[in-house]
Amino acid sequence: MYLGLREFRAAAGRFALVVGVVTLLAFMVVALSALTEGLRQQSVSAVEKLPGAALLVQEDGDKPALLSDSEITRTAGEGTELGVATLRASHDGANSTVAVFGRGDVHEVAVSPDIAKTLGVVPGGSIQLGSTTVRVDRVADVGQYAHQQVISMPVGEWREVTHRDSVNALIVDSDSAAPAGLVRVARADLPDLVPGFSSEHMSLLLIQGLLVVISAVVVCGFFAVWTGQRIGSLAVVRAMGAGRWYLLRDGLAQAGSVLVVGLALGAALAVGFASLLSGKAPVVVDPAAGATVLAGMAVLGLVGAALALRPLVKVDPLVALNR
């Protein structure tokens, strides 16, 4: 990368500008990735914490019904009953809307730490759920559902609180077929049962994808202009005996250096930003997701740079020198 290093020194301002743009794009992509993961956990963490291999939910046409819309009025073979309801919880004048999970395999009432803090309740205390007073047995991380804190309790007590006889789903361990009128939903697909999750998650992923594509376009545009401006000097290098592929490798190494520096700076800034917002906003840094989007930016950026550097392969020294 002999030529590339010399050009870095000769045009430091231009390269600093494009590194800054790549840094900004990487920062936005990684920060958005952290926001996506944080919102995902706020929507589906309680469902992902459920035991078993799958859920049986009511059939809605040719697809499973949403967990909040599903209604099972009888025990359909094997399975642990699961009821889901949204109620208002109150204690000593403090109020909060919560998602109440009733499970057949649970024998005590557990509230999330955020609910305990908001309502000022401790194990052994009581809270009001609707018109029913419920004793809290423990404070534990039982997850969140559709951006609501969760209270977990025995399904019998859940029926008393919600005044419902039916449940929303059955937790099953086997891979057997679902009974008539029900649909088996595997663990990997459980997030799709949460109302609003699919559209929210896909929208955020689409924005990330657009930012990745924009970064590739920026890198391609910069190196296309840069190559056009120095085609004459590169023709001199060609006339002195440098091969086409040498120039192409040097240009790609130059583009790779710009991408690596910009992506590393952007990722570091995004992680620091997420740390500052931790506990104040729903941001969770997922190293795997962050690495994936950064790798996508790097690959597409190099592809864009390679397209911009095509004139280096075709350049004719005599033609270029006479331009």
ZAMARGU-4260 file (C-alpha; in steps of 0.2 Angstrom, whole numbers, plus 5000, padded with zeros to 4 digits):
<rodrens>
0) 5000/5000/5000 | 5014/5012/4996 | 5004/5023/4985 | 4990/5023/4997 | 5000/5029/5012
5) 5008/5043/5002 | 4990/5049/4997 | 4984/5048/5015 | 4998/5061/5019 | 4995/5072/5003
10) 4976/5073/5005 | 4974/5071/5024 | 4959/5083/5024 | 4949/5073/5011 | 4952/5056/5019
15) 4948/5063/5036 | 4931/5069/5029 | 4926/5052/5022 | 4932/5044/5038 | 4921/5056/5048
20) 4906/5051/5037 | 4909/5033/5039 | 4911/5035/5058 | 4895/5044/5059 | 4886/5031/5049
25) 4894/5017/5059 | 4889/5026/5075 | 4870/5027/5069 | 4870/5009/5063 | 4877/5002/5080
30) 4867/5014/5091 | 4851/5009/5081 | 4856/4990/5083 | 4857/4993/5102 | 4840/5002/5102
35) 4833/4987/5091 | 4839/4974/5104 | 4833/4985/5119 | 4815/4987/5111 | 4815/4968/5107
40) 4819/4963/5125 | 4805/4975/5131 | 4793/4966/5119 | 4797/4948/5120 | 4809/4944/5135
45) 4795/4937/5146 | 4789/4926/5132 | 4807/4920/5128 | 4809/4915/5147 | 4794/4903/5146
50) 4799/4885/5148 | 4795/4871/5135 | 4798/4868/5117 | 4783/4877/5110 | 4766/4885/5113
55) 4749/4880/5107 | 4738/4894/5103 | 4721/4897/5095 | 4721/4895/5076 | 4716/4911/5067
60) 4713/4907/5049 | 4728/4899/5042 | 4740/4907/5055 | 4742/4907/5074 | 4732/4920/5083
65) 4742/4933/5093 | 4745/4928/5111 | 4733/4942/5118 | 4719/4936/5106 | 4721/4918/5108
70) 4708/4909/5119 | 4708/4891/5124 | 4693/4886/5135 | 4698/4868/5138 | 4714/4858/5141
75) 4719/4851/5124 | 4729/4836/5129 | 4746/4838/5137 | 4752/4856/5141 | 4754/4869/5155
80) 4741/4882/5155 | 4747/4900/5151 | 4736/4915/5153 | 4740/4933/5148 | 4731/4949/5153
85) 4734/4968/5155 | 4729/4975/5172 | 4732/4990/5183 | 4743/4987/5198 | 4743/4999/5213
90) 4751/5001/5230 | 4751/5015/5242 | 4745/5027/5229 | 4757/5022/5215 | 4750/5014/5199
95) 4757/5005/5184 | 4750/4995/5170 | 4757/4978/5170 | 4756/4962/5160 | 4750/4947/5171
100) 4756/4930/5167 | 4747/4915/5175 | 4755/4899/5173 | 4751/4881/5178 | 4769/4877/5183
105) 4771/4892/5195 | 4767/4892/5213 | 4770/4910/5219 | 4768/4928/5214 | 4784/4936/5207
110) 4785/4954/5201 | 4799/4962/5191 | 4812/4974/5200 | 4805/4989/5190 | 4787/4985/5196
115) 4793/4983/5214 | 4803/5000/5213 | 4788/5009/5205 | 4775/5003/5217 | 4787/5002/5232
120) 4782/4984/5236 | 4793/4971/5244 | 4791/4952/5246 | 4778/4949/5259 | 4768/4965/5254
125) 4752/4966/5244 | 4747/4975/5228 | 4730/4978/5221 | 4727/4970/5204 | 4711/4976/5197
130) 4699/4973/5211 | 4709/4959/5219 | 4722/4961/5232 | 4737/4949/5229 | 4752/4945/5240
135) 4769/4947/5233 | 4780/4932/5236 | 4797/4937/5228 | 4805/4950/5217 | 4813/4942/5201
140) 4817/4946/5183 | 4802/4939/5174 | 4804/4949/5159 | 4793/4961/5149 | 4779/4959/5137
145) 4774/4971/5124 | 4783/4985/5133 | 4775/4981/5149 | 4783/4975/5165 | 4777/4957/5170
150) 4769/4949/5186 | 4770/4930/5186 | 4758/4920/5197 | 4749/4903/5198 | 4736/4901/5184
155) 4722/4898/5197 | 4726/4915/5206 | 4727/4923/5188 | 4709/4917/5185 | 4703/4925/5201
160) 4712/4941/5197 | 4706/4942/5179 | 4689/4934/5181 | 4692/4923/5166 | 4690/4904/5164
165) 4699/4902/5148 | 4718/4904/5145 | 4728/4910/5131 | 4740/4896/5127 | 4747/4879/5132
170) 4766/4877/5135 | 4771/4860/5128 | 4787/4850/5128 | 4784/4837/5114 | 4784/4839/5096
175) 4767/4831/5093 | 4755/4839/5081 | 4743/4852/5088 | 4724/4847/5092 | 4711/4853/5080
180) 4708/4872/5082 | 4726/4875/5089 | 4742/4879/5081 | 4759/4874/5087 | 4772/4888/5088
185) 4790/4884/5091 | 4801/4894/5103 | 4810/4903/5088 | 4794/4910/5082 | 4787/4915/5099
190) 4791/4933/5097 | 4779/4934/5082 | 4765/4931/5095 | 4768/4947/5104 | 4756/4961/5097
195) 4765/4974/5087 | 4783/4966/5088 | 4785/4960/5070 | 4781/4977/5062 | 4791/4987/5075
200) 4806/4975/5073 | 4806/4974/5054 | 4805/4993/5053 | 4820/4995/5064 | 4830/4982/5054
205) 4825/4991/5037 | 4832/5007/5044 | 4848/4998/5048 | 4849/4990/5031 | 4846/5007/5022
210) 4861/5015/5033 | 4872/5000/5028 | 4868/5003/5009 | 4870/5022/5011 | 4888/5019/5018
215) 4892/5009/5003 | 4886/5022/4992 | 4896/5036/5001 | 4912/5025/5000 | 4909/5021/4981
220) 4906/5040/4977 | 4921/5046/4986 | 4933/5034/4978 | 4925/5036/4961 | 4929/5055/4962
225) 4946/5052/4970 | 4951/5040/4956 | 4945/5052/4943 | 4955/5066/4950 | 4971/5056/4950
230) 4970/5046/4934 | 4984/5056/4926 | 4996/5052/4940 | 4991/5034/4941 | 4994/5033/4922
235) 5012/5039/4925 | 5014/5025/4938 | 5007/5013/4925 | 5020/5019/4912 | 5034/5016/4924
240) 5029/4998/4925 | 5016/4996/4939 | 5003/4982/4934 | 4984/4985/4934 | 4981/4973/4948
245) 4994/4982/4959 | 4985/4998/4957 | 4969/4990/4961 | 4975/4981/4976 | 4983/4997/4983
250) 4966/5006/4980 | 4957/4992/4989 | 4969/4993/5004 | 4967/5011/5004 | 4948/5009/5005
255) 4949/4996/5018 | 4959/5007/5029 | 4947/5021/5028 | 4933/5008/5032 | 4942/5000/5047
260) 4946/5016/5055 | 4929/5024/5052 | 4919/5008/5058 | 4930/5006/5073 | 4928/5024/5079
265) 4909/5024/5075 | 4907/5007/5085 | 4917/5014/5100 | 4906/5030/5100 | 4890/5020/5099
270) 4895/5008/5113 | 4900/5023/5124 | 4883/5032/5120 | 4873/5016/5124 | 4882/5015/5141
275) 4877/5033/5145 | 4859/5029/5141 | 4859/5012/5150 | 4844/5012/5162 | 4837/5028/5154
280) 4832/5022/5137 | 4829/5004/5130 | 4847/5001/5123 | 4856/4985/5124 | 4872/4982/5115
285) 4872/4965/5107 | 4890/4961/5101 | 4884/4948/5088 | 4872/4960/5081 | 4884/4975/5081
290) 4897/4964/5073 | 4885/4958/5059 | 4880/4976/5054 | 4898/4982/5054 | 4904/4967/5044
295) 4890/4971/5031 | 4895/4989/5030 | 4913/4984/5027 | 4909/4971/5014 | 4897/4983/5004
300) 4909/4997/5007 | 4923/4987/4999 | 4912/4981/4985 | 4907/5000/4981 | 4926/5004/4982
305) 4930/4990/4969 | 4917/4997/4957 | 4924/5014/4959 | 4941/5008/4956 | 4937/4999/4939
310) 4946/5013/4929 | 4962/5007/4937 | 4961/4991/4928 | 4957/4998/4911 | 4968/5013/4911
315) 4979/5015/4896 | 4994/5026/4901 | 4996/5034/4884 | 4977/5039/4883 | 4977/5045/4901
320) 4993/5056/4899 | 4985/5064/4884 | 4969/5069/4893
</rodrens>
